[in-house]
Each structure stands twice: as structure tokens, then as C-alpha cells.
Amino acid sequence: MPRWLIPVLIVLILIVSVEIYTFQAFKTISKSKLIRFSYIAISVAVYMYFFITILTYDRSKGQTPEFQMAMGILLSFSIPKLVIVFVLFGEDMYRWVLKLFSVISSSETQSLVGRRKFVSQIALGLAAIPFASFIYGIIQGKYNYKVIKYQLSFDDLPTAFDGYTITQISDIHSGSFTNKEKIQYGVDLINEQKSDLMLFTGDIVNNKADEMDNWIDVFKQLEAKEGKFAILGNHDYGDYMDWNSPQDKIDNFQRVKEIHKKIGFDLLLDEHRYLEKDGQKIALVGVENWGKGFNQAGDLQRASSKIKKEDFKILMSHDPSHWQEKVKMDDFNYHLTLSGHTHGLQMGIEIPGFLKWSPSQFVYKQWAGLYQEFGRYINVNRGFGYHAFPGRVGIWPEITVIELKKA
């Protein structure tokens, strides 16, 4: 048996099992053949659309909006089905326990037909919540921009920078955009913050430089009084698609770097800039992408080679695993690190002050928001755009505003 066949069989078995459970829920609550047939027809159509899209997907074109929509539709229907399976399987476990008890005690069990219908209704009701959430996330959630503000105090912040404001954006992923009016609204909202400094922490495209062609006129409108700076993210290197030749990939990477200049950003490639105010200065350091286990292009030592240890430092590094693995323990003391990359997986639950959860936290220790260790901070921006899944559910697109204060 070919090795590739084993995971395919496992996936098929899981799909069939989920569909059987979900179909049983519809079958239990209704005797209508129309409802049953509609469920089967819709499920088959969703799977066919997804697999046809995957099988005909041209990796030389990068991740297209069509690919993302196929993924979005599949998730919108699959996650609710998993909720149904969880509820019904739990009810089945309860049945098996009762049956085992009846065998041991030689007693008869009560009929659970009515109970099964009630549980199926509960399961479908619960499944409707993620289904509606995913549909909202695809239609509107990905444009539900949130401005998140922090005030951070430091003992060694130069006095001239007391009250200095920074707007951070990250993960534009222009290749995913389809609605210029909504993106313009997001850009206008960024400008409304009127910050001193604007920092972009990587992933301007999904893969190809030309994904940004239709959006340059929008993003060149971004304004900041003291300048705009940027770094590269993992997607900017073009590593996630098939190129016709190695030279094509090199040429694309060069064009991606040139995009930043077109929209008025100073791209930092393992280098620094001093920001000066009233005769005092702080160091802004920008590294190329450094991720745990992949694409470790960034060289922090090179980027910081011409600054001093006693300087107040802001580091831009796309992947927060860099902070976790290298930066936070570095005795060179990077006061504030700004990252992105995770998107918070674009799905989760956040209730400010009470709950913050996403599957992303099982991969990244710092996955969304502000964290502090050893007196050093990292902010992980949830991203301006979206990727893979064409929406956001509970984890909204973010514009971060940070005010620096002298402690």
C-alpha cells in the first residue's frame, strides 16, 4: 500500500463518521425527505467544490481568493458538524453506560428515543452558533477593524519621548483583498490615530509582488508625523508557491522589497534607524523574518551592531517565536518588540478582561496582544488582513496604538 494512501483513508473515515453522526441528527428531528436530501446535497456540493478547487489549484499563481473561499466554505460547514458529533457522541456514551449497567444489574433500560430527539435538537441549535459566526466572519468580520491602545512606562525612556505614540499594523496580505471600499475604511481608521510613528511588521503580500498592484494607491495614503518603517514577514519571501525558475523567485522578492518604498515605508533589512527628538534618541531595529523551525533569515546581532546597549530600543520582528526563543533573554535589552504573524488564527473567543482563547495558543506562547517578561514587552498584532481562511471569527483585524511614557 502506498504511504500516501494511509492518511487519505484516515481522512475519508473521519469524514464519513462525521457525516453519519450529523445526518442522524437531521434524521432524528425530522421525517421530511426534502430536509434529508437537502442536507446530503449541500454536503456533497461543499466537499466537491473544495476538492475540485484543491486538485485544480495552480501553485504557480499563489493562494488565490478562490482557494480561500473554498477553504472558508468547508470550515463554515465542517466546524458546526464537529459540534454535533461532540454532543451526539457524548449522548451515545451515556447510552452505552446505561446499557452496561442494565446488563450488570439485569434490569431493563428506559426507552431513550424521545431523549435522542431532544439531544439532536440541542446539538443542531449549538451548531448554528459557529455556522452563523463563520458566515458573519467571511462577509463582515474580516473588516471589523479594532483599535487597541496601550500605555507602556519605562524608567530609561528618554524624556523627550514621553507621550510618543506608535501605530503598529501587520500582516496586510494584499493578495487576499477583494473590497477596496472596506480596505480604504481601514486605512482611514489608521490615519485617524495621528500617531508620531507608524510601524508595519511584515507580510505585505501572500506570495507575489503583483498582488499589491491594485492597493498601492490606498496604502500610500498612510501617514505618520515622524516617519513610517517596515520589515519583511515570512510570506514576503515567496516560499509558499511553485516558481517557474529560481530567478523568478529572486526577481519577485526584489519587487516585494520595492513595494515598501512605493507606499512610503523605509524597509529595515537587519538594520537600525535612530529616531531623534529634542536632542535625544531611541533606536529602532528591524530584522528579517526569524521563525522557530523555519525561515531564520533575520540576524539580530547584525541589525544591532551599530547601536549601544544603553540605548532605548524598539525591535520589529515579524514572528513572535523570535522573542520567545532569542530576544526576551538577550542581555542587550530590547525594551519593546513588535510582532505579528499569528493572526490569532483569525478565529477564537475574546472577552476583554475575562477570556482570550484561540487554537493559535497551542502553537505560539505569545499569540495575540501584549506580554511582558523580564521587564521587556512584546505586542503581537492580530493582523490587518487575512489569509487562508477568508474571514475572521472572534479575533478581529487590529490597529495597535502604543503610547510610551517615562516612568
C-alpha positions as CSV (number, residue, x, y, z in Angstrom):
1,M,0.0,0.0,0.0
2,P,1.4,3.4,-0.9
3,R,2.3,5.6,2.0
4,W,0.1,8.5,0.8
5,L,-2.9,6.2,0.8
6,I,-2.9,5.7,4.6
7,P,-3.6,9.4,5.6
8,V,-6.1,9.6,2.7
9,L,-8.0,6.6,4.1
10,I,-7.9,8.1,7.6
11,V,-9.3,11.4,6.4
12,L,-12.1,9.6,4.5
13,I,-13.0,7.5,7.5
14,L,-13.2,10.7,9.7
15,I,-15.3,12.5,7.1
16,V,-17.7,9.5,6.7
17,S,-18.0,9.2,10.5
18,V,-18.8,12.9,11.0
19,E,-21.4,12.8,8.2
20,I,-23.1,9.8,9.6
21,Y,-23.4,11.4,13.0
22,T,-24.6,14.7,11.6
23,F,-27.1,13.0,9.2
24,Q,-28.5,11.1,12.2
25,A,-29.3,14.4,13.9
26,F,-31.3,15.6,11.0
27,K,-33.0,12.2,10.6
28,T,-34.0,12.2,14.2
29,I,-35.7,15.6,14.4
30,S,-37.4,15.4,11.0
31,K,-39.1,12.8,8.8
32,S,-39.1,15.1,5.8
33,K,-37.3,13.6,2.8
34,L,-36.7,17.1,1.5
35,I,-34.6,18.1,4.6
36,R,-32.6,14.9,4.4
37,F,-32.0,15.2,0.7
38,S,-31.1,18.9,1.0
39,Y,-28.5,18.0,3.8
40,I,-26.9,15.3,1.6
41,A,-26.9,17.5,-1.5
42,I,-25.3,20.5,0.3
43,S,-22.7,18.4,2.0
44,V,-21.7,16.7,-1.3
45,A,-21.6,20.1,-3.0
46,V,-19.3,21.6,-0.3
47,Y,-16.9,18.6,-0.5
48,M,-16.9,18.6,-4.3
49,Y,-16.2,22.3,-4.5
50,F,-13.3,22.1,-2.0
51,F,-11.6,19.0,-3.6
52,I,-12.1,20.2,-7.2
53,T,-10.5,23.6,-6.1
54,I,-7.6,21.8,-4.4
55,L,-7.0,19.4,-7.3
56,T,-7.1,22.2,-9.9
57,Y,-5.1,24.6,-7.8
58,D,-2.1,26.1,-9.7
59,R,0.6,26.7,-7.1
60,S,2.4,29.0,-9.5
61,K,-0.4,31.5,-9.0
62,G,-0.1,31.6,-5.2
63,Q,-3.0,31.4,-2.9
64,T,-5.9,32.9,-4.7
65,P,-9.2,34.3,-3.3
66,E,-11.0,31.3,-4.9
67,F,-8.8,28.9,-2.9
68,Q,-9.5,30.8,0.2
69,M,-13.3,30.8,-0.4
70,A,-13.2,27.0,-0.9
71,M,-11.5,26.7,2.5
72,G,-13.9,29.2,4.1
73,I,-17.0,27.3,2.9
74,L,-15.5,24.0,4.0
75,L,-14.8,25.3,7.5
76,S,-18.1,27.0,7.8
77,F,-19.9,23.7,7.3
78,S,-17.4,21.4,9.0
79,I,-16.9,23.1,12.4
80,P,-20.7,23.1,13.2
81,K,-20.7,19.4,12.3
82,L,-18.0,18.7,14.8
83,V,-20.1,20.4,17.4
84,I,-23.0,18.0,16.5
85,V,-20.7,15.0,16.7
86,F,-19.4,16.0,20.1
87,V,-22.9,16.3,21.5
88,L,-24.3,13.1,20.0
89,F,-21.2,11.1,20.8
90,G,-21.5,12.2,24.4
91,E,-25.1,11.1,24.4
92,D,-24.1,7.7,22.9
93,M,-21.5,7.3,25.7
94,Y,-24.3,7.9,28.2
95,R,-26.5,5.2,26.4
96,W,-23.6,2.7,26.5
97,V,-23.1,3.3,30.2
98,L,-26.8,2.7,30.9
99,K,-26.8,-0.4,28.7
100,L,-23.7,-1.8,30.6
101,F,-25.4,-1.0,33.9
102,S,-28.6,-2.8,32.8
103,V,-26.6,-5.9,31.8
104,I,-24.7,-5.9,35.1
105,S,-27.8,-5.4,37.2
106,S,-30.2,-7.5,35.0
107,S,-32.6,-4.6,34.8
108,E,-34.4,-3.0,31.8
109,T,-33.4,0.4,30.5
110,Q,-35.9,3.1,29.7
111,S,-36.5,4.0,26.1
112,L,-34.4,6.9,25.1
113,V,-36.0,7.7,21.7
114,G,-37.5,10.9,22.9
115,R,-34.3,11.9,24.7
116,R,-32.4,11.3,21.4
117,K,-34.6,13.7,19.6
118,F,-34.2,16.4,22.3
119,V,-30.4,15.9,22.3
120,S,-30.3,16.2,18.5
121,Q,-32.3,19.5,18.7
122,I,-29.8,20.8,21.2
123,A,-26.8,19.7,19.0
124,L,-28.3,21.5,15.9
125,G,-29.0,24.6,18.0
126,L,-25.4,24.7,19.3
127,A,-24.0,24.1,15.8
128,A,-26.0,27.0,14.5
129,I,-23.8,29.4,16.6
130,P,-20.4,28.6,14.9
131,F,-22.2,28.4,11.5
132,A,-23.6,31.9,11.8
133,S,-20.3,33.1,13.2
134,F,-18.3,31.8,10.3
135,I,-20.7,33.2,7.7
136,Y,-20.5,36.6,9.5
137,G,-16.7,36.3,9.7
138,I,-16.5,35.8,5.9
139,I,-18.9,38.5,5.0
140,Q,-18.1,41.2,7.6
141,G,-15.8,40.0,10.3
142,K,-12.6,40.4,8.3
143,Y,-13.4,44.1,8.0
144,N,-14.3,44.6,11.7
145,Y,-11.2,46.7,12.5
146,K,-10.4,47.3,16.1
147,V,-8.1,49.9,17.5
148,I,-6.3,48.6,20.6
149,K,-4.4,51.1,22.7
150,Y,-1.7,50.5,25.3
151,Q,0.3,52.9,27.5
152,L,3.7,51.5,28.5
153,S,6.0,53.0,31.1
154,F,9.8,52.7,31.1
155,D,12.4,54.0,33.6
156,D,15.0,54.6,30.9
157,L,12.8,56.1,28.2
158,P,14.4,59.4,27.1
159,T,12.4,62.3,28.5
160,A,11.8,63.8,25.0
161,F,9.8,60.7,24.1
162,D,7.4,60.8,27.0
163,G,4.0,60.6,25.3
164,Y,5.4,59.4,22.0
165,T,2.8,57.4,20.1
166,I,3.3,54.4,17.7
167,T,0.8,52.9,15.4
168,Q,1.6,49.3,14.6
169,I,-0.1,47.4,11.7
170,S,0.9,43.9,10.5
171,D,0.1,41.2,8.0
172,I,-1.7,43.1,5.2
173,H,-1.8,40.1,2.9
174,S,-2.9,42.2,-0.1
175,G,-3.4,39.1,-2.3
176,S,-6.5,38.2,-0.2
177,F,-8.3,41.5,-0.6
178,T,-11.5,41.9,-2.7
179,N,-13.2,45.0,-1.4
180,K,-11.4,48.3,-1.9
181,E,-14.0,50.4,-0.1
182,K,-13.6,48.3,3.1
183,I,-9.8,48.5,2.9
184,Q,-9.9,52.2,2.4
185,Y,-12.0,52.4,5.6
186,G,-9.3,50.5,7.4
187,V,-6.6,52.8,6.1
188,D,-8.6,55.9,7.1
189,L,-9.0,54.5,10.6
190,I,-5.2,54.0,10.9
191,N,-4.7,57.6,9.9
192,E,-7.3,58.8,12.4
193,Q,-4.9,57.7,15.2
194,K,-2.5,60.5,14.2
195,S,0.5,58.8,15.8
196,D,4.0,60.1,15.7
197,L,5.4,56.9,14.2
198,M,4.0,54.1,12.0
199,L,5.5,50.6,12.0
200,F,4.5,47.7,9.8
201,T,5.7,44.3,10.9
202,G,5.6,42.2,7.8
203,D,3.6,40.1,5.3
204,I,2.6,42.7,2.8
205,V,1.6,40.0,0.2
206,N,0.6,36.4,0.3
207,N,3.4,35.4,-2.2
208,K,3.7,37.6,-5.3
209,A,4.6,41.3,-5.6
210,D,1.9,42.0,-8.1
211,E,-0.8,41.2,-5.5
212,M,-0.2,44.7,-4.2
213,D,-0.6,46.5,-7.6
214,N,-4.3,47.4,-7.0
215,W,-3.7,48.5,-3.5
216,I,-0.6,50.8,-3.7
217,D,-2.8,53.9,-4.2
218,V,-4.7,53.1,-1.0
219,F,-1.7,52.2,1.3
220,K,0.4,55.1,0.1
221,Q,-2.1,57.3,1.9
222,L,-0.9,56.1,5.3
223,E,0.6,59.0,7.3
224,A,2.8,59.4,10.4
225,K,4.5,62.6,11.7
226,E,7.9,61.1,12.4
227,G,8.1,58.5,9.6
228,K,7.0,55.0,8.5
229,F,9.1,51.9,8.8
230,A,8.6,48.3,7.9
231,I,10.1,44.8,8.0
232,L,9.5,41.6,6.0
233,G,7.3,38.7,7.0
234,N,7.6,35.0,6.1
235,H,5.2,35.3,3.2
236,D,7.2,38.1,1.6
237,Y,9.9,35.7,0.5
238,G,7.7,33.7,-1.9
239,D,8.4,30.4,-0.2
240,Y,4.8,29.1,-0.4
241,M,4.3,28.6,-4.1
242,D,6.0,27.0,-7.1
243,W,8.1,29.3,-9.3
244,N,8.9,28.7,-12.9
245,S,12.5,29.2,-12.1
246,P,14.8,30.2,-9.2
247,Q,15.4,33.6,-10.9
248,D,11.6,34.3,-10.9
249,K,11.5,33.9,-7.2
250,I,14.6,36.2,-6.8
251,D,13.0,38.9,-9.0
252,N,9.7,38.7,-7.2
253,F,11.5,39.1,-3.8
254,Q,13.2,42.2,-5.1
255,R,9.8,43.7,-6.3
256,V,8.3,42.9,-2.9
257,K,11.0,44.9,-1.2
258,E,10.4,47.8,-3.7
259,I,6.7,47.9,-2.8
260,H,7.5,49.4,0.6
261,K,9.2,52.4,-1.0
262,K,6.3,52.9,-3.3
263,I,3.9,53.3,-0.3
264,G,6.4,55.4,1.6
265,F,7.9,53.0,4.1
266,D,11.5,52.6,5.0
267,L,12.2,48.9,4.9
268,L,14.7,47.7,7.5
269,L,16.7,44.6,6.5
270,D,18.7,43.6,9.6
271,E,19.5,47.3,10.3
272,H,18.5,50.1,12.5
273,R,17.5,53.8,12.5
274,Y,17.9,56.3,15.3
275,L,14.7,58.4,16.0
276,E,15.7,61.8,17.3
277,K,13.6,64.3,19.3
278,D,14.9,67.4,21.2
279,G,18.5,66.2,21.1
280,Q,17.6,62.7,22.5
281,K,17.2,59.5,20.6
282,I,15.9,55.9,20.6
283,A,16.9,53.0,18.4
284,L,14.5,51.4,16.0
285,V,15.8,47.9,15.0
286,G,14.3,45.8,12.2
287,V,15.2,42.2,11.4
288,E,14.3,40.0,8.5
289,N,12.0,37.1,9.3
290,W,13.1,34.7,12.0
291,G,10.7,31.9,12.9
292,K,11.3,28.9,15.2
293,G,12.0,25.9,12.9
294,F,11.8,27.8,9.6
295,N,13.0,30.8,7.6
296,Q,15.5,32.1,10.0
297,A,16.8,34.9,7.7
298,G,16.9,37.5,10.4
299,D,20.2,38.5,12.0
300,L,19.6,40.3,15.3
301,Q,23.3,40.9,16.0
302,R,23.9,42.4,12.6
303,A,20.8,44.6,12.9
304,S,22.1,45.9,16.3
305,S,25.8,46.1,15.5
306,K,25.9,49.9,15.4
307,I,23.7,50.8,18.4
308,K,24.6,50.9,22.1
309,K,23.4,48.6,24.9
310,E,22.2,51.6,26.9
311,D,20.1,52.9,24.0
312,F,16.3,52.6,24.4
313,K,15.4,50.0,21.8
314,I,12.2,49.1,19.8
315,L,12.6,45.9,17.8
316,M,10.4,44.9,14.9
317,S,10.5,41.1,14.3
318,H,7.6,39.5,12.4
319,D,7.4,36.1,14.2
320,P,6.8,36.2,18.0
321,S,8.7,32.9,18.4
322,H,11.9,35.0,17.8
323,W,11.1,36.9,21.0
324,Q,10.4,33.7,22.9
325,E,13.5,31.9,21.7
326,K,16.1,34.7,21.5
327,V,15.1,38.2,22.2
328,K,13.5,38.3,25.7
329,M,16.6,36.8,27.3
330,D,19.1,38.9,25.3
331,D,21.2,41.0,27.7
332,F,21.4,43.7,25.1
333,N,17.9,44.6,26.4
334,Y,15.3,45.2,23.7
335,H,12.7,47.1,25.6
336,L,9.7,46.7,23.3
337,T,9.3,44.1,20.5
338,L,6.6,44.4,17.9
339,S,5.4,41.3,16.0
340,G,2.5,39.8,14.0
341,H,2.4,36.6,12.0
342,T,-0.1,34.5,14.1
343,H,-3.3,36.4,13.1
344,G,-4.7,34.8,16.3
345,L,-5.5,32.1,13.7
346,Q,-8.4,34.5,12.7
347,M,-10.7,32.6,15.0
348,G,-11.3,32.3,18.7
349,I,-13.1,33.9,21.6
350,E,-12.1,37.2,23.2
351,I,-13.9,38.9,26.1
352,P,-11.6,41.7,27.3
353,G,-10.5,41.2,30.9
354,F,-12.1,37.8,31.1
355,L,-11.3,35.4,28.3
356,K,-8.9,35.1,25.4
357,W,-8.7,31.8,23.6
358,S,-7.7,30.5,20.2
359,P,-6.2,27.3,18.8
360,S,-3.2,29.6,18.0
361,Q,-2.1,29.5,21.6
362,F,-1.2,25.8,21.2
363,V,1.5,26.8,18.7
364,Y,2.6,30.2,20.0
365,K,3.1,31.2,23.6
366,Q,2.7,34.8,22.6
367,W,-0.1,34.8,20.0
368,A,-2.2,38.0,20.4
369,G,-1.8,41.1,22.4
370,L,0.7,42.4,24.9
371,Y,3.0,40.2,27.0
372,Q,5.8,41.1,29.5
373,E,8.7,39.1,30.8
374,F,12.0,40.2,32.4
375,G,10.7,43.8,32.3
376,R,10.5,43.6,28.5
377,Y,7.4,43.8,26.3
378,I,6.2,42.2,23.1
379,N,3.0,43.1,21.3
380,V,1.7,40.5,18.9
381,N,-0.6,42.4,16.4
382,R,-3.6,40.3,15.2
383,G,-3.1,41.5,11.7
384,F,-4.8,43.9,9.3
385,G,-5.7,41.4,6.6
386,Y,-6.5,37.8,6.4
387,H,-5.0,34.6,4.9
388,A,-6.1,31.0,4.1
389,F,-9.5,31.4,5.7
390,P,-11.2,34.4,4.1
391,G,-12.7,35.8,7.3
392,R,-12.3,36.4,11.0
393,V,-14.4,34.9,13.8
394,G,-13.9,36.5,17.2
395,I,-10.3,37.6,16.5
396,W,-10.8,40.9,14.7
397,P,-8.3,42.8,12.5
398,E,-6.2,45.0,14.6
399,I,-4.7,48.5,14.6
400,T,-2.4,48.9,17.6
401,V,-1.6,52.3,19.2
402,I,1.2,52.3,21.8
403,E,2.0,55.4,23.9
404,L,5.4,55.5,25.5
405,K,5.7,57.0,29.0
406,K,8.6,58.0,31.2
407,A,8.1,56.1,34.4
